[in-house]
Amino acid sequence: MVNIGNSWDSLLKEDFEAESYQNLRRFLVQEYRRYRIYPDMHDIFNALKYTAYEDVRVVILGQDPYHGAGQAHGMCFSVKPDVPAPPSLVNIFKEIEDELQIHNTSPYLVNWAKQGVLLLNTVLTVREGQPNSHKGKGWEELTDSIIRKLNDRSEPIVFMLWGGNARSKKALITGRQHLILECPHPSPLSAYAGFFGCGHFAKCNAFLQKQGFKPINWQT
């Protein structure tokens, strides 16, 4: 059984017991046996492990994990310190530097997670070299439930929705206390269509401070 090690365990107990998740679990057992799957099975829930429910201040919603060797480790857009930053993350860092004059070199985003930034993909596993290969297998039911539970919180949260996949989740966020920031995905294919210049990191911090919370230090 899944053991995240914080408040998510009790909050997601029914989700992990649901038939859709049990079917997903059986599918994943076969996938990990037959193919190279990312991230490592022990890293799948790292986003939740690093950022407990009550600590979430910001949600950055990704699509599915990086599908290259050694990249995915359970937090969207992040890679381990010794791995080169993928193109989307390079563009994220460029936007942060343009907005806040913060120059980042480490692609490991754990510092963000520890401050309350939930780095959540909508699908939490992928076959090597096959993006979206685990889409529609059951992860969406779980991650939609996570988004709904966060939406139910009375404390305001900033939701950053980048790209069509993330923006499709906007309907789940109905609480008027929350801030939704949406724009194109930071990938090289779409960053120039509106991600660059979006101002999301500065807007996020301005909102948090207005609500009486500490701003996020976007330095990695």
N, C-alpha and C positions, 0 to 999 in steps of 0.2 A: 504494500500500500504506500501511497505517496506520503512523505514526511517532509514538509517544508521547514518546520521548526519555529513558526511564529503564528500570529493570529489567522493567517490564511488557512491553516489546517482546519479549524472549526468552521470558518466561513464557507469553505468549499467542500465540506464533508459530503453533503448530499450530491454535489456535482461529481465528485470522484466515485460515488456509489451508483451513479446513474447508468442506465444501459448504454447510452451513447459513449460514455467514457470507457466502459468495460469493453465495448467493441473496438474503440480506438486502441486500448491497451493491447488487445489480442493482435490487432494489425501491426502495432509497433514491435511486438515480440518477433514477428516474422520478418519485418523490415530490417531490424538490427541484425538478424541472423543472415540474411541474404545479401544485403547491400551495405555500403558505407553510408551511415546516417549521421547527420550533424544536428545539434551538438552531441557530444558524449552523453549517454543516457543519464549520467549523474549530474549533468549541467542543465538539463531541460528547464528546471524551474528556478534558475538563478535569479531572474528578475524579481520573483516573489520572495525569495530567500533574503535578498539584500534590502528590500523595501516592504516592510510590513504594512498591512492595510491602513492602520491608524497614522502611519508616517507619510503617506502619499500626499505630496503637494502638487506634483506635475505628472502627467502621463504623456510619454512620447510613444505613439503607436506605429509600429513597423508592420511589415507584411509577413515574411517568413525568414528563417535564419539565412545567413550567408551560406552558400553551397560549395565553397572552396575549402580545400584541406587546411586545417589549423585555424580557421577564422571564427566560426560561431562558438560562443560559450554561454548562451542562454540569456543574453541581454541585447535587445535590438540595437543595431548600428555599432556596437562595441566589439573590439577584438582584443586579444591578450597583448601585453606591453611590447613583446618582441615581434609582433606581426605588423607588417605595413598597413597603414590605414587604407581601407577600401575607398573607391572614388566617392561614394555617397557621404562617407564620414569626412573626407577631405573637404567636400562642399559645405558640410555642416560647420566645420571649423572655420572656413572662409567667411561664412555668414556671421558667426560669433565674433570674429576679429573685426569685420566691417561695422558691426553694431556696437560692440563693447570694448574694442581694442584689446581683447584678450587673445594671446597667441598660444595655441595648444599644439603640443607635439606628441603626447601620449594618446594612443587610440583606445586605451582602457578606461571605460567610463564609470568605473565603480565609485569614484568620488561623487559623481552626480547621483547615483543610486542611494548612497548613504545619506544624502541630503533630502531624499524624498522624491526623486525623479524615478518613476516606474518605467523601465525600458522594456515595454511589452510588445512582442510580436503577436499578430492575430492567429498565426499558425506557428507551433513551437518546434517542429522538426522538419527536416528536408533530406532527400537523397543527394548524394554528392553529384554536382554538376547538373541537377535537375530542379531549377526553381519552381515553386508551386506544386511539387510532386506529392506533398501531403495535404494539399488544399482539399477541403470537402471530406476529410476522413474523420472528423469529430472534434478537432481542436477548436473550431469556431464556436461551438456550443459552450465550451469552457471559458474561452476568452471573452465572449459576449457576456457571460454571467459575471465575470470579473468587472467588466466595464459597468454593468448595471449596479453591482454592489457599490462601486465607487460613486456612481451617480447618486445613490441613495444617501450618501454621507451629507450631513448638514454643513460641514466645513467646506469652504470653496476649494476647488481643484482646477488647475489649468490643464486642458486637454489639447495637445498639439497633434493635429491630424494632417499628415503629409502624404499626398497622393490619393488616387481613387480608392484603393483598398481601405485605407484608414478613414477617408472621408465618408465612406459608406456606413461607418459606425456612428455617425453623428446623430442618427435617430434614437440611439440608445441613451443619449445624454440630454436629459430633459430638465434637470435641476437648474433653476434660474440663478442659483448662487455660483455656478461654475462659469469659467471662461473657456470658450472654444476658439482655438486659432487654427485655421486651415489654409493650405496652399498646395501647390504641386510638390511632388516628391523631390528630395535632394539629389537623386541620381543624375549623372551627366546628361541623360536623355531629356530631362525635364527641368533641371535646376534653373535654367535661364528663362523658363516660362512663368516664373513667379516665386520660386523659392528664394532666389537671391533678391534681397531687398524686402523680404517679408516682415522683418523686425520682430519676429516671434520671441526671441530671447529677452530683449529689452521690454517688450510688452508684458511678458510673463512676470518679470521681476517687478515691474511697476504695479501690476495687479496684486501680487503677493504682499508687497509692502503696504498697499492701500488696505489690505485685509488684516494687517497687523502681523504678518509672517516675515521671517527673514528671507531676503532674496536668495536665489540660487547662485552659488559661485560656480560659473561655467568653466573654470580652469580645470583641466584634467591633470 
